[in-house]
Amino acid sequence: MRNLLLMTTWFIPALAMAASDIPPIVKQFGEQQGIHNIKEIDAPGGVKSWIGQYQDMGVTLFMTPDGKHIISGYLYDDKGKNISEAYFQKEIYIPLGRQMWDTLNKTQPLKEGAQTASRKVYVFADPFCPYCKKFWAEAQPWVKAGKVQLNTLLVAFLNPKSGPNATAILNAADPVAAWKEYELSGGKILPELKGTSSRETFNLLQQHQKLMDELGANATPAIYYMNDRNELQQVVGMPDQKQLLEMFGPKPD
């Protein structure tokens, strides 16, 4: 399982430093190269250093002693190990992942499982995604045992009927029950959609799709959870058994 190593400009303002905290030459270089400077780091060797973001990657910036030149790249130790990555992980990726998790917690998912469950998992799912159905089925033993709360965020892009089906589920009297019945029936039982889709439901599906895009996922199921070190994890596609255990914990008896 890999840590979520995505940095989108959507999250940058919370971490970016004030312009006055960055030397003019560093600020100018960052603007020219499209690098978002985040903070100064205490790099070994005494060289003045900063970490920043270039597209979806971390980058280290170094200023020469005369204060007139900037070097960008990575910092390596005498054994050839990239030690910039440790700074990126601590100062960029982990904090951004926690902000992403806070954002997920503010959504309106289809909640299954106890609120007191020790593990919480978010999944973006399309009604026509076969692997979403398989993942939902695999999660049920943990959900029923009260070990996991499964939070489903419906999206609609795989099939022309994805939108109407997702809308019918979200507009049902009990959307969670409608989703469970839909999954248990293999997509055959769907609440009747009366009238047209409400603007609220349409906006909700759009918000889910936008958030999924911002999190860097381009397929379903797109699954997110926090590991034991409070680091956001991402799995796109159907997890294997090892990943399921890492995500949910030991399988209930």
Secondary structure, DSSP 8 states (H G I E B T S, - for coil): --B-----TTTGGGT---GGGS-HHHHHHHHHHTEEEEEEE--GGG-EEEEEEETTEEEEEEE-TTSS-EEEE--B-TT--B-HHHHHIIIIIHHHHHHHHHHHTTS--EEES-TT-SEEEEEEE-TT-HHHHHHHHHHHHHHHTTSEEEEEEE---SSTTHHHHHHHHHTSSSHHHHHHHHHHTTS-------SS--HHHHHHHHHHHHHHHHTT--SS-EEEEE-TTS-EEEEES---HHHHHHHH-S---
